[in-house]
Amino acid sequence: MNKYMMVACRNIEDEIDAVMRENNLDYPVVYLQSGLHDLPKKLHDTLQALIDSLTDIEYLLLPMGRCGNSTLGLRSERFSLVLPKCEDCINLLLSDDGLKAERPKGRMFFTQGWLRSVRAAPNEYDDCVRKYGKESADMIMQSMYSGYSHFAILNTGLFDIEKAMRILSPVAKAASVDFEELEAPYGVLKRMLKLELDSDDFVIVPPGTEVTEEMLALE
């Protein structure tokens, strides 16, 4: 029996795997299909079905925060759920000592994990170019990213920043957004993986209790 288990988004797989290796952690980690975070209802249903299927653990770690409210209402009758008190995994990556790190507005955030996704921005742009031509594809990108001023590359120290910018450059040019590099020490994610679960940054939801928005609010 494993006391702990983690279910995580594949977008933060690199960071999780690095911490697991560096600290010789061996409890199971299950990665969800990429792109589910874009579909909150489907993500919620997928998580609940997985929770309902699990046995022989005491704690399920969910490094997600609210994640578009997809975690609200989750419950287990057999084990506790552990979540960070934050909006989503971007907060975990930007965190150092705690989750109150500033999250810049008007940014679309990227790491290598995001760029591997089938639904990643470069893939969407290439698909649009093939279907509609470059001029129309550029207009679609400008519409899609009209609320963003920057593509923010989260520097976790685990991938080539310049390569990521080169991959994103055609999309950034089409969407008329600038690049920004942000330090992303993912300190709270590291603590979560190492099971350092203080009540300031984490909530432990006991069996038979639903996750609520109030539980995930920073105090």
Secondary structure by P-SEA (a helix, b strand, c coil): cccbbbbbbccaaaaaaaaaaaaccccbbbbccccccccaaaaaaaaaaaaaacccccbbbbccccccccccccccccbbbbbcccccccccccccccccccccccccccccccccccccaaaaaaaaaacccaaaaaaaaaaaacccccccccccccccaaaaaaaaaaaaaaabbbbbbbbbcaaaaaaaaacccccccbbbbcccccccccccccc
